[in-house]
Amino acid sequence: MIVDAVPQSDRLATSSAPLHPLIAQRWSPRALDPAATISDDALRALFEAARWAPSWGNSQPARFLVGRRGDDTFGRLLGVLSRGNQGWAGAAGALVLGAAVARDDKGELVPYAEYGVALAAQNLALQAVAEGLAAHQMSGFDKEAARSVLDLPATVEPVIVIAVGRLAAPGTAPADLAERDTRPRSRHPLNELVFTGEWGQSAF
């Protein structure tokens, strides 16, 4: 069952064609409920969704380290975030590091490993919507610090940190976060993104 995780109707994606609700509802809030927790079942569902993402040759290069708010892993992940992300991500119910197994057991490069992590992370984000949660993906973190504090193998590359949580109740979020989360959403129109015949010639 799909849960409507977006109480603000103006946060739905405005599109030129009907979208599946999971896609239309997915966005990246910063104002999260600092008291909300994530159940074991919901968290497991996120990683099952990630596990079934496509990957090159079924290489499955995506790996995840997860910490729940209050535990040691969460604290280490929070500590490697940029200062701006630290300001709001501490309210998440969980922080997740997405990493790529960049080399196989023979020491050879795994093709498209980071792309595989990206596909898995998007599956996770869409499943979060289905679970009534929000997932905010962040590139703003210190990768070398993450490698050190999480003792990552040399063959593994940190790619993304994802904050997972529940939206803060209206009127409870700090003003700066509420302002950022209510800015109009926008995307480039399709005629700037999809071409046919030759580059720049719109397909739609």
HUHU-V773674 format. One record per backbone hydrogen bond with DSSP energy under -0.5 kcal/mol. CO is the residue of the C=O (numbers start at 1). NH is the residue of the N-H. Records with the same first field share a line. If there is no record, write none. Layout:
# HUHU-V773674
CO->NH + NH
This chain:
# HUHU-V773674
3->5
5->7
7->9
8->11
9->12
13->15
20->23 + 24
21->25
22->26
24->13
27->29
30->32
31->168
32->34
33->36
39->43
40->44
41->45
42->46
43->47
44->48
45->49
46->50
47->51
48->52
50->53
55->58
56->59
61->101
63->99
65->97
67->95
68->71
71->75
72->76
73->77
74->78
75->79
76->80
77->80 + 81
78->81
80->142
82->86
83->87
85->88 + 89
86->90
88->91
89->92
93->69
94->164
95->67
96->98 + 162
97->65 + 99
98->159 + 160
99->63
100->102 + 157
102->110
104->107
108->104
109->111
110->113
112->116
113->117
114->118
115->119
116->120
117->121
118->122
119->123
120->124
121->125
122->126
123->127
124->128
125->129
126->130
127->131
128->133
129->132
134->165
135->137
136->163
138->161
139->141
140->82
141->143
142->146
143->147
144->148
145->149
146->150
147->152
148->151
153->156
155->102 + 103
156->158
157->100
160->98
161->138
162->96 + 164
163->136
164->93 + 94
165->134
166->33
169->172
174->178
175->179
176->180
177->181
178->182
179->182
180->183
189->192
190->193 + 194
193->195
194->203
196->198
198->196 + 201
200->202
201->196
